[in-house]
Amino acid sequence: MRGRRYKRRGAWVPAVLGLALFAAVAAWTVLGVGEAAKTSDREGLRMAERAVREAAVSCYALEGAYPATYEDLKARSGIAVDEEKYAVFYEIFASNIMPEITVVERRVLP
């Protein structure tokens, strides 16, 4: 008796499932990297604002007055904020009242 020969039906199914799985993992990885970058940007902004606030409070504790300008704060405390990436707004009302400090991210318009 001769053995039966069977045609291989559906041999492409594992290949398609493998490609679909690879595409799903690649898309998930790209989305994860994008979300990590956004989180990093938010954290950098938060850290920059916190550093400016702490430097202002430190100057007040040492000298009894807040610096009059952001440039004066940089000179007195040695704070280094990436000014190409962040814009720092430092508004003071009086030398004994905490200044209003706002740090925003600079964005390049397309």
Contacts in CASP RR format, 6 or more apart in sequence:
PFRMAT RR
TARGET T0000
AUTHOR 0000-0000-0000
METHOD contacts of the structure
MODEL  1
MRGRRYKRRGAWVPAVLGLALFAAVAAWTVLGVGEAAKTSDREGLRMAER
AVREAAVSCYALEGAYPATYEDLKARSGIAVDEEKYAVFYEIFASNIMPE
ITVVERRVLP
41 105 0 8 1.000
45 86 0 8 1.000
45 103 0 8 1.000
45 104 0 8 1.000
45 105 0 8 1.000
48 81 0 8 1.000
48 82 0 8 1.000
48 86 0 8 1.000
48 88 0 8 1.000
48 103 0 8 1.000
49 101 0 8 1.000
49 102 0 8 1.000
49 103 0 8 1.000
51 79 0 8 1.000
51 81 0 8 1.000
52 70 0 8 1.000
52 73 0 8 1.000
52 79 0 8 1.000
52 81 0 8 1.000
52 88 0 8 1.000
52 90 0 8 1.000
52 101 0 8 1.000
52 103 0 8 1.000
53 101 0 8 1.000
55 73 0 8 1.000
55 77 0 8 1.000
55 78 0 8 1.000
55 79 0 8 1.000
56 66 0 8 1.000
56 67 0 8 1.000
56 73 0 8 1.000
56 77 0 8 1.000
56 90 0 8 1.000
56 98 0 8 1.000
56 99 0 8 1.000
56 101 0 8 1.000
57 98 0 8 1.000
58 77 0 8 1.000
59 65 0 8 1.000
59 66 0 8 1.000
59 67 0 8 1.000
59 73 0 8 1.000
59 76 0 8 1.000
59 77 0 8 1.000
60 66 0 8 1.000
60 98 0 8 1.000
63 76 0 8 1.000
64 95 0 8 1.000
64 96 0 8 1.000
65 95 0 8 1.000
65 96 0 8 1.000
66 92 0 8 1.000
66 95 0 8 1.000
66 96 0 8 1.000
66 97 0 8 1.000
66 98 0 8 1.000
66 99 0 8 1.000
67 73 0 8 1.000
67 76 0 8 1.000
67 77 0 8 1.000
67 92 0 8 1.000
68 92 0 8 1.000
68 95 0 8 1.000
69 90 0 8 1.000
69 92 0 8 1.000
70 88 0 8 1.000
70 90 0 8 1.000
73 79 0 8 1.000
73 90 0 8 1.000
74 80 0 8 1.000
81 88 0 8 1.000
81 103 0 8 1.000
84 106 0 8 1.000
85 105 0 8 1.000
85 106 0 8 1.000
86 103 0 8 1.000
86 104 0 8 1.000
86 105 0 8 1.000
86 106 0 8 1.000
87 103 0 8 1.000
87 104 0 8 1.000
87 105 0 8 1.000
87 106 0 8 1.000
88 101 0 8 1.000
88 102 0 8 1.000
88 103 0 8 1.000
89 100 0 8 1.000
89 101 0 8 1.000
89 102 0 8 1.000
89 103 0 8 1.000
89 104 0 8 1.000
90 99 0 8 1.000
90 100 0 8 1.000
90 101 0 8 1.000
91 99 0 8 1.000
91 100 0 8 1.000
91 101 0 8 1.000
92 99 0 8 1.000
92 100 0 8 1.000
93 99 0 8 1.000
93 100 0 8 1.000
END
